[in-house]
Amino acid sequence: MNRYIFYRITSSVNQKPRLDHFSKLDCLESLLAAFPSYRVVCVADNCDQATFDLLQKKYFYKLIRTSLGNAASFNYLLNHELILLKDSDLVYFAEDDYLYREGASDALEDGLEIFDYVTLYDHPDKYSNFSGQINPLVCKGMLSEVTQVSQGKKCLWRTTNSTTMTFGCIVKTIRKDFPVWNLLTQYYSIPRDFYIWIILTSPQKNFFTSRLNLSIVLLLSNVFSIFRGKRLLAVAVPSFSAHLERNMLPKNFDTDFAFNSRLQA
């Protein structure tokens, strides 16, 4: 089994509130330090020349320059790079604004011995005490979503209904789920990641919703699961990565320590 990172970076930074010391290149260094033995396929999408020049100095398994946009660059990886891998290979899809702590690669591989998909980012929207917008499938009250907990060899895992576009899996799994990933990244400028995960994980639907789109997706997830089965997505607890949006940091993730550790490495 070979291990790959499908990494996407762009020069632009969206308007989400960031940490004061946020840097995409620091995030890249954190990723490379956390996954030293992985083959990194880097898609430099809509990168300015200065950023691309810096990327050329890194050791990547492959560096590809594109001008596609968010969803289309992910779809490019599905249709042009994933097909080159073996079914047994491991692939970690990584966005450009995450920080990692030591042990992330071991945790990823640990989780994939148990689950179909793994995220290293414990998204705060799964907890009812989160100050932002709560995931619509999380029950009101003091508890998190309906979940199952498993003790891995490296860390604790719990199942979750959805995550971002930064996740890991075995290639055979995502190949089987290709129609879902392709459909919801091919025709949109931004990947419909929440709906992708809901279709794949078919979470418990013991609630009522007035959101038409969500109702339709939940119905599709039922239909899809009949033919493919329910996928298990799990998150490491505590989090081994942090999405560096100020309001979306996982609980007890020390970003200063992670930055400083990377700089001292």
N, C-alpha and C positions, 0 to 999 in steps of 0.2 A: 504493500500500500504506500503510495506517494501522498504527500501532504502539500496542499496548495492554499494560497491566499489569493482571492480575486479582489483586488483593492482598487477602489475608484476615488480619484481626487480631482477637484476643480479649484481654480484660483479664487473664484468668487466666494464670498461669505454671506449667507443669508441674514435676514434682519432679526433672527432670534437672539435673545439676550445671552451674551457669552461671558465667560470668565474674563477677568482683566488680563490674565496672562495667556489667553487662548492663542494657539498657533497650530495650524494644520501640519506644519513640518515637524513640530514637537510631537504631535499625535502620531505621525508616521514613524518617528524614531522610537516611540513607545511601542508601537505595533511590531516593528522589526526586532526590538529587544525581547519582546514577549514570545515571539515565534521564530527563533533563530534558525531552526532546521527546515522551515517551510519554503517552498518555491513560490515567490511572489510574482503574480501577473498583475502589473500595474496599468490601469487605464487612466491616462491623463486626459481628462475630458474638459475642453474649453479652458485649458491652462495657458496663461500668458508665457512669453518666452523666458522670463526670469525664473518662473517656477519650473518650467520644463528643463531648463539648464541645470537646476539643482537636482531634479529627479534623475537626470542622466548620470549624475555622479554616484547614485546609489546602485547597489548591486541587486538588480531585479532579474528574475528568471526570464521575464519578458516585459518590455515597456512599449505601450501602444498609445499613440496620440490620436484623439478623436475630437469631434465637435458635435456631439449628439444630444446632450442634455441628460438630466437625472435618470428618468425611467429608461430612456433609449440606451444609455451606456450600460445599465444592468442587463437589458435585453440583448445587447451585443455580446456580453459575456456568456449568456445562455446559449446563443445560437452560433457563436464562433469559437469560443474557448472551452466551454464545458464538453463539447462533442469530442475534444481531443483527449479527454481523460478516461481512465478505466473506471468501470463500475465500482471497484473496490477502493478507489482513491477517496481521500478526505478533502473537502473544500470548505474554506471559511470565507464568506463574503463579507468584506469590510468596507465601511464608509470612512470618510476622511476626518471625522470630528469625534473620535473616541480615544480615550486614554486607558491603558491597561496596567494591571498590577502583576507582580511576580507570580508565576504559576498558572497564567492564563492558558497556555497551550496544553499543559497537563490536565487542567480542568476540562477543557474542550474535549479532549480525547476520552477522558473519563466519562463524560456525559453521553458521548456517542456510542458507548458500549451498552447503554441502557435505552436511549431515546432516539427517535427519528431525526429530530432537529434540536439544536442546542443554542441558547443565547447566553452570553456571559454578562449581560446587562440586566440587572434587576430593576426594571422600569418602575418608577414611583407611582405611576397612574394605576397600578394594580392594588394600591392600598387606600382604604377609605379615609385615612387621615392626611392624604396628599392635598396640598393647598390648591393645586391646579385642577384641570378637568379630569375627572375620574373615568377610567375605562368603562364603557357602557355595559359591560358584562360583569362588572364587580358589584356585588350586593352592597346596599347601604348598611352602615353599622360599623363596628370596630374591627371586623374581620376582613381578610383579603378575599380574593376570588375563590370559587370552588376549586380545590387543588388536591393533588396527591404528592406525598413526600417520599423520597428515596435516598438512602445513604449510599453514595458512591465511594470509590476508593480514595478519592482526593478531596471531595467536598460534599455538601448536602445539596440535593436537587429538589425542586418542586415543579410540577407541571403548570403551564400557563396557557392562556388562550391566544396570545399574540405577542409580537415583539416588533422590532424595527427591521430594516433591510440589512442589518449586520447580524449574521448567524452562521452556524456551521452545520454540515450534514455529510453523509456519505453520498458519493455521486449517484449511485444507483437509486437512492431515494428521490432526489430532485428530478432525475430523469423520468421516473414514474409519474411525478407530479407536474411535469413540464407544461401540460395544457393550462393549468391554473396560473403558474408563474408567467408564462408567455402572454396569456390573454390580458392580465392586469398590469403588464409593463409595456406592452406593445402599442397600446392606443392612448396612453396617458403621458403627460409631461412629467408628472410625479408619480412614482409607484404607489398603487393602492395597497400598501402593505397590511393594514389592518384587515381589509377584506380578504386578502390572500390567506392570511393566517386563520381567519374564522372559517373559511371554506375547508382548509386543510385539517384543522384541529377539531372541528365540529363540537364546540363546547356545549355544556348543558344549557338548555333553552328554557329554564324554569322561571321565566320572567316575561313581561309584556313590554312591547316597545311601540312607540308611535312613529319611529323613524322608518320610512318606507324602504330606503336603500338597505338598511341593516336587516329588515325583515326578509327582503328578497335574498340577500346573501346567506342568511341563516337557512333559508329554504334550499338554496343551491348546495350548501354544505351537507345537508341531509341526503340530497340526491347523489352528490359526488361520493360521499362516504359509503353508499351502498355498493358502488363498483370498486372503490379503492380501499376502503377502510379508513378509520380515524387515525390521524397522525398524532404522535405525542411530541409536543414541544416542551422543553424544560429549561429552567433558568437556574444558574448557580446561586447559592445563598451561603455567604454574602457575595455580592457582586464582584466579578473580576474585571469589569470594565465600566467606564462611565461615559455617557453621551454628554459632551461638554456644552450643554445648554444650561444656563444658570438655574433654571427652575426644574430641571429634569435630572439632577444628580441623584444617584442611588444613596440610600441611607448609609452613613458611616464610611463613605469612600473618600479617602484622604487624597484629594487631587494635588495638593502641594507636595506631599511626600512622593507621589507618583512622578510628578514633574522633576523634583530634585533627584530622585533615584535614577531617572533616565539621564539627567545631565551629568551625574557623577560616574555613570557606567563607562 
